[in-house]
Amino acid sequence: MKKILLLSDTHSYIDDRVLDYTQNCDEIWHCGDFGSVKVVEVLERIKPLRGVYGNIDGHDIKACFPEVLVFECEKVKVLMIHIGGYPKRYSALAKKELLKYKPQLFISGHSHILKIMYDKDFNLLHLNPGAAGKQGWHKMRTMLRFCIDNEEIKDLEVIELGAK
């Protein structure tokens, strides 16, 4: 079983609230818009980090992370793209990758809107952790924590980090 902390859109901001939650996870997943390499360095020192680059990330982040990440965690195939859209409104890239890889879990960021949706058409769970940073139009900073146990995604928690 793996405990996952999922965040996105830090936009160069990371604080003790985020870091406190990293202690109780096995891996950290970041869905783009890190904003700076310092965020990457801080997170990598704590736990294994997986991620994709976002639209604000520079060449330094793009050198470390891909645009599209497909991997298996336990027995769950995961697809991660920063700008992915939502069920019935996926981006062109997301739709192409969903058809190609057929994941059980699709993760995207970018919108700064926390969403958890099941997509019946693609038979997958879609997660967007919202934004953990302070830049953007969101009012509440958010992230997600969950477990993957064999083929099961469970114990999903919404974490509110406070107003930005």
Secondary structure, 3 states (H helix, E strand, C coil): CEEEEEECCCCCCCCHHHHHHHCCCCEEEECCCCCCHHHHHHHHHHCCEEECCCCCCCHHHHCCCCCEEEEEECCEEEEEECCCEECCEECHHHHHHHHHHCCCEEEECCCCCEEEEEECCCCEEEEEECCCCCCCCCCEEEEEEEEEECCEEEEEEEEEEEEC
